[in-house]
Amino acid sequence: MEKSLTRALADKALAINFDALPLDIVEIARHRLLDWLGVTVAGAGEPLSVQLGSVLSAQGGGGRVSIPGTGMRVPGVNAALMTGTASHAMDYDDVTFSVPGHASAPVLAATFSLAEEIGASGRQVLEAFVAGYETTCRVGVLMAPSHYARGFHATATAGVFGATAACAHLLGLGIDTLSIAFGIAATRSAGLKASFGTSCKPTQSGNAASTGLLAALLAQAGFDGPAKVFEHRIGVPALLSSDFNADIALGLPSPVHDFSEAPRIGSEAAAFHLAFNLFKYHASCYETHSAIECGSKIAAQLGENLVQISSVRLRVNRHLNDICNIKSPVTGLEAKFSLRLNAAFGLAKAPTADPSLFSAEKALDPAFVALRDKIDVELNDDVAIPVNTMPVRLADGRTLEATHDSSRPATDLSAQGERLKSKFRALFQGILGTERSQQVFSDVNALHEMSSIEPFMASLLV
């Protein structure tokens, strides 16, 4: 009998085995984990994370799962909700164009919450993460591009299935049980782009993590649900998308660019979506990063003479209008989703790697506002989504121009590792100290040797 799409996705997730993973994929997974830990520990102190923790704590009940960056231990499902929210709170976590969105935050939050509760090994955690990440990307391309274009937050709506797959892998569930878990998760899959710039965006990541964990546990307990939710005539893709790309979902990744010449991509690693993961080095929506880079390139030509700027046009794909085109942001969260303000930050050489830059104070700073108001965003269907072009007209009549494409992953893993280590330290050290920062870095590299991750998780508590 022909295997259903749901079962095929379950089969691919459960087949992930640490020993069969290419070394480059293991290294990228470690990079991803280190980056996630930095943004999660720092994100746990964000007001929205604290508010969520306060509300959940008021519900009562003890638990044993650690919330990184806090002193809290809560039950596993709540831990996944809190950790998944914290890891996306600053919008500084990784991205992938396969979803499109943030594939790691919901998956890692669910994976670590369950792994600590059941005493899983570091090796099991890495396997589960890769299984969940790949599932998120497969579901993402299954419904692309109309799903995201319709206004759904794919980080959450695809991420919930990645979180489910990761937890199913940890629990040792079979294909039939995971298929049912997918069906359970589908009934609670949710996320809207309309929430961008508010506390709800990161909470949708947390919801995906907690729903995935709960779905896997319910399926393990014998709870039933629709077992063919991806191919059902009124299943997930049918309702949430006008696309149904099953062959693409089950096939090899289709990267935005040809990376056949790149050392890591030109190997067996190219069979994994994880190979094309993108990391953030600016603490804002990823679709603003090309604007920042364009601004930085213009600033390098102008030096400190920003007064020479008469007007700026920022040419972007029309798709960005529903993601990050808040014209006049007034809060820190809105600032992360403003093309004009982020372009101004780039022109002014502002420290965009520092999350504190994205605040109400900076969003309303007269100097930044004056520069921001010289920028017009031009929506253009002919511009590729990751590409921005910035023509700048100067007072003397000259025109400077810069272009940037944010869709190219690094191909030098060593250089990427060093850059991510610097980012991790900047986020982590101020909360848990230099000594623990160095220990966690070492632990991540040796995670596959840990018989249990419980001591590791305890080291992330304040």
One Martini backbone bead per residue (centre of mass of N, CA, C, O) as a GRO file, in nm:
protein
  462
    1MET     BB    1   0.098   0.035   0.021
    2GLU     BB    2   0.075   0.359   0.001
    3LYS     BB    3   0.226   0.613   0.147
    4SER     BB    4   0.158   0.861   0.330
    5LEU     BB    5   0.252   1.175   0.393
    6THR     BB    6   0.246   1.163   0.697
    7ARG     BB    7   0.416   0.900   0.719
    8ALA     BB    8   0.660   1.005   0.563
    9LEU     BB    9   0.733   1.230   0.762
   10ALA     BB   10   0.764   1.044   1.005
   11ASP     BB   11   0.982   0.859   0.892
   12LYS     BB   12   1.203   1.074   0.847
   13ALA     BB   13   1.223   1.165   1.143
   14LEU     BB   14   1.278   0.874   1.280
   15ALA     BB   15   1.549   0.813   1.101
   16ILE     BB   16   1.720   0.977   1.270
   17ASN     BB   17   2.083   0.943   1.311
   18PHE     BB   18   2.372   1.028   1.447
   19ASP     BB   19   2.574   0.835   1.289
   20ALA     BB   20   2.449   0.950   0.995
   21LEU     BB   21   2.554   1.224   1.031
   22PRO     BB   22   2.700   1.475   0.913
   23LEU     BB   23   2.948   1.665   1.039
   24ASP     BB   24   2.836   1.939   0.947
   25ILE     BB   25   2.557   1.906   1.082
   26VAL     BB   26   2.658   1.883   1.370
   27GLU     BB   27   2.796   2.159   1.373
   28ILE     BB   28   2.545   2.329   1.307
   29ALA     BB   29   2.382   2.234   1.551
   30ARG     BB   30   2.574   2.357   1.757
   31HIS     BB   31   2.546   2.645   1.663
   32ARG     BB   32   2.241   2.660   1.708
   33LEU     BB   33   2.248   2.603   2.013
   34LEU     BB   34   2.423   2.838   2.103
   35ASP     BB   35   2.242   3.060   1.993
   36TRP     BB   36   1.985   2.980   2.150
   37LEU     BB   37   2.098   3.017   2.435
   38GLY     BB   38   2.156   3.317   2.418
   39VAL     BB   39   1.863   3.420   2.340
   40THR     BB   40   1.714   3.281   2.577
   41VAL     BB   41   1.852   3.397   2.826
   42ALA     BB   42   1.798   3.691   2.740
   43GLY     BB   43   1.481   3.660   2.679
   44ALA     BB   44   1.388   3.597   2.980
   45GLY     BB   45   1.411   3.925   3.052
   46GLU     BB   46   1.181   4.002   2.902
   47PRO     BB   47   0.880   4.130   2.966
   48LEU     BB   48   0.708   3.905   2.826
   49SER     BB   49   0.840   3.668   2.979
   50VAL     BB   50   0.775   3.761   3.265
   51GLN     BB   51   0.469   3.773   3.231
   52LEU     BB   52   0.428   3.478   3.160
   53GLY     BB   53   0.556   3.358   3.416
   54SER     BB   54   0.359   3.490   3.615
   55VAL     BB   55   0.099   3.360   3.513
   56LEU     BB   56   0.187   3.060   3.538
   57SER     BB   57   0.264   3.065   3.841
   58ALA     BB   58  -0.030   3.139   3.943
   59GLN     BB   59  -0.142   2.841   3.879
   60GLY     BB   60   0.054   2.647   3.979
   61GLY     BB   61   0.260   2.402   4.039
   62GLY     BB   62   0.497   2.177   3.990
   63GLY     BB   63   0.848   2.126   3.877
   64ARG     BB   64   1.161   2.011   3.673
   65VAL     BB   65   1.190   2.234   3.452
   66SER     BB   66   1.406   2.441   3.307
   67ILE     BB   67   1.457   2.801   3.276
   68PRO     BB   68   1.647   2.972   3.099
   69GLY     BB   69   1.757   3.260   3.285
   70THR     BB   70   1.636   3.141   3.547
   71GLY     BB   71   1.483   3.002   3.865
   72MET     BB   72   1.292   2.807   3.712
   73ARG     BB   73   1.050   2.536   3.769
   74VAL     BB   74   0.847   2.341   3.547
   75PRO     BB   75   0.641   2.203   3.364
   76GLY     BB   76   0.691   2.091   3.048
   77VAL     BB   77   0.474   2.249   2.884
   78ASN     BB   78   0.538   2.525   3.015
   79ALA     BB   79   0.836   2.526   2.942
   80ALA     BB   80   0.797   2.538   2.636
   81LEU     BB   81   0.644   2.804   2.634
   82MET     BB   82   0.860   2.981   2.776
   83THR     BB   83   1.113   2.908   2.604
   84GLY     BB   84   0.993   2.967   2.322
   85THR     BB   85   0.948   3.265   2.387
   86ALA     BB   86   1.233   3.356   2.475
   87SER     BB   87   1.381   3.267   2.200
   88HIS     BB   88   1.182   3.506   2.045
   89ALA     BB   89   1.172   3.786   2.197
   90MET     BB   90   1.418   3.936   2.016
   91ASP     BB   91   1.449   3.839   1.724
   92TYR     BB   92   1.757   3.658   1.727
   93ASP     BB   93   1.699   3.414   1.574
   94ASP     BB   94   1.698   3.200   1.346
   95VAL     BB   95   1.680   3.122   0.986
   96THR     BB   96   1.455   3.014   0.708
   97PHE     BB   97   1.336   2.978   0.372
   98SER     BB   98   1.166   2.713   0.401
   99VAL     BB   99   0.922   2.800   0.573
  100PRO     BB  100   0.928   3.083   0.665
  101GLY     BB  101   1.169   3.124   0.942
  102HIS     BB  102   1.186   2.972   1.275
  103ALA     BB  103   1.296   2.646   1.333
  104SER     BB  104   1.432   2.620   1.632
  105ALA     BB  105   1.273   2.730   1.876
  106PRO     BB  106   1.040   2.520   1.910
  107VAL     BB  107   1.218   2.264   1.904
  108LEU     BB  108   1.419   2.319   2.139
  109ALA     BB  109   1.214   2.374   2.361
  110ALA     BB  110   1.080   2.095   2.349
  111THR     BB  111   1.327   1.913   2.371
  112PHE     BB  112   1.446   2.015   2.649
  113SER     BB  113   1.193   1.979   2.820
  114LEU     BB  114   1.171   1.669   2.778
  115ALA     BB  115   1.463   1.572   2.828
  116GLU     BB  116   1.473   1.650   3.128
  117GLU     BB  117   1.224   1.483   3.223
  118ILE     BB  118   1.355   1.192   3.098
  119GLY     BB  119   1.675   1.183   3.078
  120ALA     BB  120   1.823   1.254   2.830
  121SER     BB  121   2.055   1.262   2.597
  122GLY     BB  122   2.257   1.442   2.391
  123ARG     BB  123   2.219   1.264   2.145
  124GLN     BB  124   1.906   1.272   2.145
  125VAL     BB  125   1.882   1.576   2.112
  126LEU     BB  126   2.019   1.603   1.835
  127GLU     BB  127   1.831   1.417   1.683
  128ALA     BB  128   1.565   1.567   1.749
  129PHE     BB  129   1.638   1.836   1.626
  130VAL     BB  130   1.682   1.746   1.334
  131ALA     BB  131   1.403   1.622   1.298
  132GLY     BB  132   1.244   1.887   1.359
  133TYR     BB  133   1.370   2.079   1.158
  134GLU     BB  134   1.307   1.918   0.899
  135THR     BB  135   1.001   1.914   0.939
  136THR     BB  136   0.947   2.213   0.933
  137CYS     BB  137   1.057   2.251   0.643
  138ARG     BB  138   0.870   2.051   0.498
  139VAL     BB  139   0.608   2.194   0.577
  140GLY     BB  140   0.678   2.465   0.458
  141VAL     BB  141   0.711   2.368   0.153
  142LEU     BB  142   0.433   2.237   0.124
  143MET     BB  143   0.287   2.552   0.156
  144ALA     BB  144   0.447   2.693  -0.049
  145PRO     BB  145   0.390   3.043  -0.052
  146SER     BB  146   0.085   3.105   0.046
  147HIS     BB  147   0.078   3.077   0.351
  148TYR     BB  148   0.247   3.331   0.424
  149ALA     BB  149   0.095   3.532   0.232
  150ARG     BB  150  -0.182   3.509   0.401
  151GLY     BB  151  -0.060   3.550   0.726
  152PHE     BB  152   0.110   3.327   0.834
  153HIS     BB  153   0.308   3.200   1.103
  154ALA     BB  154   0.531   2.958   1.026
  155THR     BB  155   0.687   2.911   1.285
  156ALA     BB  156   0.420   2.793   1.414
  157THR     BB  157   0.260   2.620   1.191
  158ALA     BB  158   0.525   2.440   1.138
  159GLY     BB  159   0.673   2.414   1.419
  160VAL     BB  160   0.475   2.219   1.560
  161PHE     BB  161   0.573   1.966   1.393
  162GLY     BB  162   0.867   1.973   1.481
  163ALA     BB  163   0.812   1.942   1.785
  164THR     BB  164   0.666   1.673   1.760
  165ALA     BB  165   0.894   1.509   1.627
  166ALA     BB  166   1.108   1.548   1.846
  167CYS     BB  167   0.944   1.416   2.078
  168ALA     BB  168   0.896   1.146   1.939
  169HIS     BB  169   1.194   1.071   1.923
  170LEU     BB  170   1.248   1.072   2.230
  171LEU     BB  171   1.005   0.855   2.288
  172GLY     BB  172   0.994   0.629   2.056
  173LEU     BB  173   0.800   0.652   1.838
  174GLY     BB  174   0.599   0.565   1.592
  175ILE     BB  175   0.457   0.629   1.296
  176ASP     BB  176   0.159   0.611   1.382
  177THR     BB  177   0.184   0.795   1.635
  178LEU     BB  178   0.296   1.045   1.491
  179SER     BB  179   0.059   1.086   1.301
  180ILE     BB  180  -0.135   1.150   1.533
  181ALA     BB  181   0.026   1.384   1.655
  182PHE     BB  182  -0.008   1.566   1.412
  183GLY     BB  183  -0.317   1.582   1.440
  184ILE     BB  184  -0.320   1.713   1.717
  185ALA     BB  185  -0.148   1.962   1.648
  186ALA     BB  186  -0.332   2.081   1.421
  187THR     BB  187  -0.564   2.181   1.624
  188ARG     BB  188  -0.319   2.405   1.745
  189SER     BB  189  -0.242   2.558   1.500
  190ALA     BB  190  -0.078   2.888   1.524
  191GLY     BB  191  -0.038   3.208   1.336
  192LEU     BB  192   0.029   3.568   1.296
  193LYS     BB  193   0.150   3.848   1.126
  194ALA     BB  194  -0.024   4.064   1.279
  195SER     BB  195   0.173   4.034   1.548
  196PHE     BB  196   0.392   4.198   1.456
  197GLY     BB  197   0.535   4.392   1.719
  198THR     BB  198   0.447   4.188   1.943
  199SER     BB  199   0.410   3.954   2.199
  200CYS     BB  200   0.275   3.728   2.015
  201LYS     BB  201   0.499   3.626   1.837
  202PRO     BB  202   0.675   3.465   2.050
  203THR     BB  203   0.432   3.305   2.170
  204GLN     BB  204   0.391   3.128   1.914
  205SER     BB  205   0.648   2.967   1.959
  206GLY     BB  206   0.567   2.853   2.237
  207ASN     BB  207   0.308   2.713   2.143
  208ALA     BB  208   0.445   2.515   1.950
  209ALA     BB  209   0.613   2.371   2.165
  210SER     BB  210   0.383   2.282   2.362
  211THR     BB  211   0.206   2.135   2.155
  212GLY     BB  212   0.413   1.926   2.061
  213LEU     BB  213   0.454   1.795   2.335
  214LEU     BB  214   0.160   1.724   2.397
  215ALA     BB  215   0.101   1.552   2.145
  216ALA     BB  216   0.310   1.329   2.203
  217LEU     BB  217   0.198   1.246   2.482
  218LEU     BB  218  -0.089   1.177   2.391
  219ALA     BB  219  -0.016   0.961   2.185
  220GLN     BB  220   0.131   0.776   2.386
  221ALA     BB  221  -0.146   0.748   2.566
  222GLY     BB  222  -0.381   0.705   2.316
  223PHE     BB  223  -0.456   0.938   2.174
  224ASP     BB  224  -0.659   1.066   1.924
  225GLY     BB  225  -0.643   1.135   1.561
  226PRO     BB  226  -0.564   1.254   1.269
  227ALA     BB  227  -0.355   1.051   1.043
  228LYS     BB  228  -0.408   1.255   0.761
  229VAL     BB  229  -0.353   1.583   0.776
  230PHE     BB  230  -0.192   1.644   0.495
  231GLU     BB  231  -0.407   1.482   0.279
  232HIS     BB  232  -0.655   1.594   0.355
  233ARG     BB  233  -0.915   1.772   0.213
  234ILE     BB  234  -0.924   1.926   0.528
  235GLY     BB  235  -0.643   1.993   0.590
  236VAL     BB  236  -0.381   2.187   0.631
  237PRO     BB  237  -0.311   2.270   0.333
  238ALA     BB  238  -0.606   2.309   0.231
  239LEU     BB  239  -0.664   2.554   0.440
  240LEU     BB  240  -0.362   2.723   0.447
  241SER     BB  241  -0.341   2.665   0.125
  242SER     BB  242  -0.273   2.663  -0.243
  243ASP     BB  243  -0.051   2.459  -0.178
  244PHE     BB  244   0.104   2.120  -0.283
  245ASN     BB  245   0.442   2.007  -0.215
  246ALA     BB  246   0.526   1.695  -0.177
  247ASP     BB  247   0.790   1.650  -0.335
  248ILE     BB  248   0.945   1.877  -0.193
  249ALA     BB  249   0.905   1.782   0.102
  250LEU     BB  250   1.053   1.487   0.035
  251GLY     BB  251   1.293   1.619  -0.072
  252LEU     BB  252   1.530   1.815  -0.152
  253PRO     BB  253   1.662   2.093  -0.105
  254SER     BB  254   1.590   2.446  -0.222
  255PRO     BB  255   1.794   2.673  -0.261
  256VAL     BB  256   1.835   2.997  -0.350
  257HIS     BB  257   2.125   2.897  -0.408
  258ASP     BB  258   2.429   2.797  -0.547
  259PHE     BB  259   2.647   2.564  -0.341
  260SER     BB  260   2.848   2.363  -0.494
  261GLU     BB  261   3.129   2.515  -0.411
  262ALA     BB  262   3.079   2.457  -0.124
  263PRO     BB  263   3.206   2.257   0.111
  264ARG     BB  264   2.938   2.187   0.278
  265ILE     BB  265   2.720   2.180   0.038
  266GLY     BB  266   2.892   1.974  -0.159
  267SER     BB  267   2.762   1.754   0.019
  268GLU     BB  268   2.564   1.552   0.218
  269ALA     BB  269   2.444   1.809   0.362
  270ALA     BB  270   2.240   1.893   0.124
  271ALA     BB  271   2.002   1.699   0.245
  272PHE     BB  272   1.978   1.944   0.449
  273HIS     BB  273   1.826   2.222   0.572
  274LEU     BB  274   2.045   2.301   0.785
  275ALA     BB  275   2.265   2.395   0.574
  276PHE     BB  276   2.069   2.677   0.524
  277ASN     BB  277   2.114   2.825   0.766
  278LEU     BB  278   2.043   3.137   0.940
  279PHE     BB  279   2.204   3.404   1.099
  280LYS     BB  280   2.200   3.652   1.345
  281TYR     BB  281   2.355   4.007   1.370
  282HIS     BB  282   2.072   4.134   1.413
  283ALA     BB  283   1.810   4.254   1.647
  284SER     BB  284   1.603   4.174   1.400
  285CYS     BB  285   1.431   4.137   1.150
  286TYR     BB  286   1.552   3.972   0.879
  287GLU     BB  287   1.412   4.168   0.657
  288THR     BB  288   1.614   4.416   0.765
  289HIS     BB  289   1.918   4.339   0.698
  290SER     BB  290   1.959   4.458   0.416
  291ALA     BB  291   1.912   4.749   0.505
  292ILE     BB  292   2.147   4.766   0.700
  293GLU     BB  293   2.371   4.689   0.497
  294CYS     BB  294   2.323   4.920   0.305
  295GLY     BB  295   2.374   5.145   0.507
  296SER     BB  296   2.667   5.059   0.572
  297LYS     BB  297   2.779   5.099   0.284
  298ILE     BB  298   2.716   5.400   0.267
  299ALA     BB  299   2.869   5.487   0.525
  300ALA     BB  300   3.152   5.402   0.416
  301GLN     BB  301   3.143   5.638   0.197
  302LEU     BB  302   3.062   5.892   0.393
  303GLY     BB  303   3.095   5.850   0.684
  304GLU     BB  304   2.997   6.131   0.892
  305ASN     BB  305   2.816   6.267   0.638
  306LEU     BB  306   2.484   6.262   0.672
  307VAL     BB  307   2.400   6.555   0.578
  308GLN     BB  308   2.421   6.482   0.267
  309ILE     BB  309   2.150   6.361   0.287
  310SER     BB  310   1.846   6.390   0.110
  311SER     BB  311   1.769   6.091  -0.005
  312VAL     BB  312   1.586   5.769   0.025
  313ARG     BB  313   1.576   5.450  -0.134
  314LEU     BB  314   1.390   5.142  -0.069
  315ARG     BB  315   1.415   4.842  -0.235
  316VAL     BB  316   1.143   4.607  -0.218
  317ASN     BB  317   0.952   4.359  -0.162
  318ARG     BB  318   0.612   4.344  -0.117
  319HIS     BB  319   0.614   4.124   0.107
  320LEU     BB  320   0.732   4.323   0.341
  321ASN     BB  321   0.475   4.486   0.418
  322ASP     BB  322   0.369   4.234   0.619
  323ILE     BB  323   0.638   4.239   0.818
  324CYS     BB  324   0.851   4.535   0.812
  325ASN     BB  325   0.656   4.827   0.762
  326ILE     BB  326   0.692   5.020   1.000
  327LYS     BB  327   0.705   5.351   0.977
  328SER     BB  328   0.646   5.461   1.304
  329PRO     BB  329   0.794   5.365   1.560
  330VAL     BB  330   0.741   5.337   1.944
  331THR     BB  331   0.870   5.059   1.998
  332GLY     BB  332   1.086   4.805   2.030
  333LEU     BB  333   0.927   4.596   1.860
  334GLU     BB  334   0.866   4.781   1.620
  335ALA     BB  335   1.164   4.842   1.545
  336LYS     BB  336   1.218   4.545   1.430
  337PHE     BB  337   0.969   4.626   1.197
  338SER     BB  338   1.156   4.866   1.048
  339LEU     BB  339   1.297   4.960   0.766
  340ARG     BB  340   1.360   5.260   0.810
  341LEU     BB  341   1.505   5.241   1.085
  342ASN     BB  342   1.719   5.026   1.003
  343ALA     BB  343   1.846   5.194   0.782
  344ALA     BB  344   1.929   5.422   0.974
  345PHE     BB  345   2.113   5.253   1.150
  346GLY     BB  346   2.310   5.184   0.924
  347LEU     BB  347   2.388   5.479   0.848
  348ALA     BB  348   2.470   5.538   1.169
  349LYS     BB  349   2.623   5.291   1.297
  350ALA     BB  350   2.457   5.123   1.470
  351PRO     BB  351   2.427   4.870   1.729
  352THR     BB  352   2.248   4.599   1.604
  353ALA     BB  353   2.364   4.367   1.804
  354ASP     BB  354   2.214   4.533   2.021
  355PRO     BB  355   1.914   4.497   2.179
  356SER     BB  356   1.895   4.790   2.319
  357LEU     BB  357   1.840   4.957   2.059
  358PHE     BB  358   1.545   4.825   2.075
  359SER     BB  359   1.371   5.105   2.160
  360ALA     BB  360   1.180   5.368   2.235
  361GLU     BB  361   1.404   5.574   2.256
  362LYS     BB  362   1.530   5.516   1.971
  363ALA     BB  363   1.270   5.539   1.798
  364LEU     BB  364   1.246   5.862   1.915
  365ASP     BB  365   1.500   5.970   1.819
  366PRO     BB  366   1.565   6.251   1.647
  367ALA     BB  367   1.803   6.152   1.471
  368PHE     BB  368   1.668   5.893   1.363
  369VAL     BB  369   1.405   6.021   1.259
  370ALA     BB  370   1.530   6.213   1.052
  371LEU     BB  371   1.654   5.981   0.883
  372ARG     BB  372   1.403   5.808   0.841
  373ASP     BB  373   1.236   6.048   0.687
  374LYS     BB  374   1.431   6.011   0.419
  375ILE     BB  375   1.282   5.733   0.383
  376ASP     BB  376   1.173   5.531   0.110
  377VAL     BB  377   0.952   5.272   0.040
  378GLU     BB  378   0.982   5.041  -0.233
  379LEU     BB  379   0.752   4.844  -0.389
  380ASN     BB  380   0.879   4.538  -0.560
  381ASP     BB  381   0.833   4.255  -0.760
  382ASP     BB  382   1.141   4.244  -0.892
  383VAL     BB  383   1.240   4.191  -0.609
  384ALA     BB  384   1.394   4.002  -0.411
  385ILE     BB  385   1.330   3.926  -0.091
  386PRO     BB  386   1.646   3.939   0.021
  387VAL     BB  387   1.658   4.208  -0.147
  388ASN     BB  388   1.829   4.524  -0.138
  389THR     BB  389   1.797   4.865  -0.260
  390MET     BB  390   2.009   5.178  -0.221
  391PRO     BB  391   1.938   5.491  -0.311
  392VAL     BB  392   2.141   5.794  -0.270
  393ARG     BB  393   2.081   6.133  -0.228
  394LEU     BB  394   2.267   6.419  -0.254
  395ALA     BB  395   2.309   6.757  -0.218
  396ASP     BB  396   2.517   6.760  -0.481
  397GLY     BB  397   2.361   6.523  -0.677
  398ARG     BB  398   2.458   6.269  -0.597
  399THR     BB  399   2.478   5.899  -0.627
  400LEU     BB  400   2.424   5.627  -0.416
  401GLU     BB  401   2.474   5.257  -0.406
  402ALA     BB  402   2.311   4.964  -0.257
  403THR     BB  403   2.345   4.600  -0.211
  404HIS     BB  404   2.156   4.317  -0.059
  405ASP     BB  405   2.190   3.961   0.038
  406SER     BB  406   2.044   3.753   0.306
  407SER     BB  407   2.052   3.430   0.180
  408ARG     BB  408   2.357   3.364   0.264
  409PRO     BB  409   2.532   3.127   0.384
  410ALA     BB  410   2.780   3.011   0.541
  411THR     BB  411   3.095   2.819   0.447
  412ASP     BB  412   3.261   2.891   0.711
  413LEU     BB  413   3.247   2.728   1.002
  414SER     BB  414   3.468   2.855   1.172
  415ALA     BB  415   3.383   3.151   1.141
  416GLN     BB  416   3.097   3.112   1.242
  417GLY     BB  417   3.169   3.011   1.525
  418GLU     BB  418   3.312   3.271   1.621
  419ARG     BB  419   3.074   3.464   1.580
  420LEU     BB  420   2.875   3.310   1.770
  421LYS     BB  421   3.044   3.325   2.024
  422SER     BB  422   3.032   3.632   2.053
  423LYS     BB  423   2.727   3.651   2.072
  424PHE     BB  424   2.688   3.467   2.315
  425ARG     BB  425   2.856   3.627   2.518
  426ALA     BB  426   2.697   3.897   2.502
  427LEU     BB  427   2.428   3.755   2.614
  428PHE     BB  428   2.527   3.562   2.863
  429GLN     BB  429   2.734   3.698   3.065
  430GLY     BB  430   2.540   3.918   3.199
  431ILE     BB  431   2.379   3.672   3.353
  432LEU     BB  432   2.603   3.407   3.407
  433GLY     BB  433   2.883   3.463   3.317
  434THR     BB  434   3.200   3.378   3.215
  435GLU     BB  435   3.241   3.091   3.327
  436ARG     BB  436   2.969   2.972   3.227
  437SER     BB  437   3.006   3.039   2.933
  438GLN     BB  438   3.251   2.850   2.886
  439GLN     BB  439   3.113   2.587   2.981
  440VAL     BB  440   2.879   2.584   2.778
  441PHE     BB  441   3.051   2.577   2.528
  442SER     BB  442   3.181   2.302   2.597
  443ASP     BB  443   2.915   2.140   2.630
  444VAL     BB  444   2.814   2.164   2.340
  445ASN     BB  445   3.059   2.009   2.212
  446ALA     BB  446   2.982   1.753   2.432
  447LEU     BB  447   2.683   1.655   2.419
  448HIS     BB  448   2.709   1.360   2.288
  449GLU     BB  449   2.844   1.253   2.580
  450MET     BB  450   2.586   1.279   2.737
  451SER     BB  451   2.373   1.088   2.941
  452SER     BB  452   2.264   1.367   3.062
  453ILE     BB  453   2.102   1.699   3.066
  454GLU     BB  454   2.044   1.796   3.355
  455PRO     BB  455   2.308   1.947   3.440
  456PHE     BB  456   2.302   2.145   3.205
  457MET     BB  457   2.031   2.282   3.275
  458ALA     BB  458   2.115   2.378   3.560
  459SER     BB  459   2.344   2.578   3.440
  460LEU     BB  460   2.101   2.788   3.329
  461LEU     BB  461   2.051   2.893   3.602
  462VAL     BB  462   2.029   3.170   3.829
   0.00000   0.00000   0.00000
